[in-house]
């Protein structure tokens, strides 16, 4: 199974938020990420996990 790796801008577009909000989510460890050199990357699985977690929290 191959998981795509996304940039901060791509994640922002997917979530419909600003790139600054994505950085805030990364800093608060709500959204898992990693660095390749100086570039921050987020896996699609991490984005899916974040969406699932937020959906469950909102439903509770």
N, C-alpha and C positions, 0 to 999 in steps of 0.2 A: 504494500500500500504506500503510495507516494503522497506526501502532504506538501501542498504549495506553501511557499514562503512569501509573505507580503511586506510591502513597505508601510511606513507610518501613514503616508498619504493614501495608499490603497485601503488600509483599514479605516481611516477616517471617512472615506467615501462609502465604504460598505456599511458602516454604522450610522452615517449621516451626521457626523459631528466634525468639529474642527481638528486639525492636526495637533493643536495644543491640548485638547481634551484627551486625545490618545496618549500624549506624553504624560499627562496627569494620571491616567489609568495605569500606565507602566510604572511611574514613580510610586504610586500607592500599592503596587503589586496586585492590582485587580486584574491586570492583563499581562500574561507572561510574554516575555520577549528575550531576545539575545542579540549580541553584536557580532558582526562579521567585519573586522577592521574597525572603521569608524561608523559603519552603517548599522542602524537598528532594524531588526527584522522580527516579524511576528508570524507564527505558523497559523494556517487556517484552522487547525484544531484548537489553538488557544482562543481564537476569535469565537469559534463555535461554543467552546466551554464558557466563555464570558457571557455570551448571549443566553445560553441555557441557564446559567446561574442567575442572571438578572431576571429572566422570565419566571423562574421559580420563586425568587424573592418578591416579585410583584404580585404573584398569585397567592402568596401566603398572607 
